[in-house]
């Protein structure tokens, strides 16, 4: 069933202004621009939730449950990463921490991607399969939960591409 969200506050578990703006644009294009979408930064006491799950779905649910409990609002959270065939599906859920760099997000993304590219540098083109995977979860104050997962298959290039800050986007 469709849930009426017009005028309802929805918390997106991100402190990334670009991600928040992107989702607002998507909602507006889908005719859902009347949802009061805010980032978790609107709740200074909301916790930083550790991604301790062993799947993207588990991490998205961990975060959505914790932020909904802290805010009392409908909460959407996600987890995503790169799975590389030649690395047996890694870095997977460890994508954000693959290099061990815990610095600022932009520098960490660049360091993580540089490490993955170095690890597959000698892998022949025909064996460079990879996928970007994302799971999203929504948790309602009623404790109702929903989730979705998407995968985009592709192949590793030899250098970063894209201009949206991740090096693996177009």
N, C-alpha and C positions, 0 to 999 in steps of 0.2 A: 504494500500500500504506500501511496505517496503521503509524506508527512508535510503538514502546512508549516513552512518556515518563514513566511512573509513577516517581516518586522521582528523576527526572533534573533537573539544574539547567538552567534556561533563563534567559538574560539578555535583558531587554527594554532596548533602547537608549533609555532615558529617565532623567532625573533628576527627573521630575515625579511626586511621590508620589501625586497624584490619578489619573494615568494608570495607574500600577502597581496601585493598589487597584482601579480599574475593571476592568482585565484579570484580576486575581485573582478578582473576583466573577463575571466572564463564564466563566472556566475552571471555577470551582466549580459554577455553574449547569449547565454542560455535562458535569458528572461528572468533571472533570479537575483537581480541587482538590489532588490529590497531587503535582502538578508543583511543583518548588522554583523558583518564579519570583522573580527578583531584578532590581532595576534596575541599570543600569550604574554607579551610584554605589557599589555594593559592590566595585568595582574602581577604586580611586583613580588608578591609573596608566593607565587606559583613555583613549584619545584622544578629544577633541572632533572629530567628523568633519564637515568642511565639505560642505554640500549643493551640489556643483558640477555635478550631472547636469542634463540638459535635460528630464527627465521625472520624475514622481513615482516610477516604478519604478526608474529609475537611481539616484535618491537613496537610496531604501530599501535597495537592494543595496549601494551604496557603504558605507553605515553598518553594515549587518549583516556584511559581509565584514571590515571593519576591526575591529569589536568582537569578532567571533569569533576573529580572528587574535590579538588582544590578550589574550583571556581563555581561549581553548581550549574554550569552552562553546558549546552551541547558542545562537544569537542571533537575536532578532526585532527588526526595525527598521521604521519606517514613515516616509512623507512624505505630507503632505496639504495641500490648499489650496482656495481659492475661484477658480473660473473664471467670469468674467462676460461674457456674450455681447456687450454693448455696448462692452466693452473688448477685443474680439477674443480672448477667452479668458484675458485677464490678470486678476489677478496670477498665477494658475497656480502654477508652482513657485517663484515669487518672493513668494508670499503672506506669508511670515514676515519678509521684508525690504522689502516694497512701499514703505513710507514712508521707508526709510533709517534708521529708529530702531533702534538696536542695544541699547537699554536692557533692563530687566527684562521678562520674558515678558508679564506681565499688561498693563503699560503699552504695550509694543510691539504686542500684539494690538489694544488699543483704538485706538492711533494708526493702525495699518494699516487697520482697519475704518472709522474715521472718514474716511480718505483715499478709500477705495473709494466710500463713500456720497456723499462730496462730488463725486467724478468722475461719478457717475450721477444726480446730483440733478435734472438737467433731462431725463433720459431718460423718455419716456412709459411708463406702466405696462405696456402691451402689448409693450414691447421691453426689459424688465428681467430676462430669463431669466438664470439662473446655475446653477451646480452646485458641490457640494462633492465633491471627489475625494480618494481615499485609496488608496495602494498600500502593501502590507506585504510584507516579504521575511523568510525564515528561511534561515540558513546553518548547516549542521552541521559539526562538526569534520572529517568526511570530505570536506568541500567540496561536498556536495550542496546545491543551492539550490532553493527554491520561492518563488513569489510569487503574490500575489492583488491585485486592484484592484476598487474599488467606487466608484460614483458615485451621488449623490442629487441629482436635478434639482429646481429650484425657481425662485424669482424673488427679486430684491432688493427689500427693503422700503425705506422712507425713513428708518428709525431702527433701532438695534440691538435685538435681541430675545433672550430666553433668560436663564437664570439660572445657567449653568454656567461663566461667566467668559469666553466668547469673543464674545458679542454676535451670534452667528449660529447658536445652538443653541436647542433647546426644552426 
